Amino acid sequence: MKKVLIILIFLSCCTTPQSRSNEYYEAVIGHIVQNIISGDCNAKCINSIVSSDLKYATYNQAIFVLDGVNKKLPNIFKGIKRELSIQIEGKYKKSVMK
C-alpha cells in the first residue's frame, strides 16, 4: 500500500501545464491500483509505468525549456534549437523503444 501512495504522490506532482492531462494520470493510477488489487501487476510492472512517465516528463520539460530559450534569444539560434530538438526527440524515442 505504501508503494501505491508513493506512486500517487509522484504522479500528482508531475502534472504541470506542459505535462499530460489530469485524466491521463487518473486513468494510469486507476489502472495501477486495479492491477495491484487483482494481483496482475508486480513491482516490475509499476516500475515500467513510472519509468515511461519519467521519460516522457523529461522529454516534455526539455522541449519546454528549448521553447523558452528560443523566445529569449535572437533568431540565429533557431537552427541550434532545431538540432537540439531532433536530438532530444531521438533520445526519447530510443529510450521508449527499449
C-alpha positions, 0 to 999 in steps of 0.5 A: 500500500505504501508503494501505491501512495508513493506512486500517487504522490509522484504522479500528482506532482508531475502534472504541470501545464506542459505535462499530460492531462489530469485524466491521463494520470487518473486513468494510469493510477486507476489502472495501477491500483486495479492491477495491484488489487487483482494481483496482475501487476508486480513491482516490475510492472509499476516500475515500467509505468513510472519509468515511461512517465519519467521519460516522457516528463523529461522529454516534455520539460526539455522541449519546454525549456528549448521553447523558452530559450528560443523566445529569449534569444535572437533568431540565429539560434533557431537552427541550434534549437532545431538540432537540439530538438531532433536530438532530444526527440531521438533520445526519447524515442530510443529510450521508449523503444527499449 
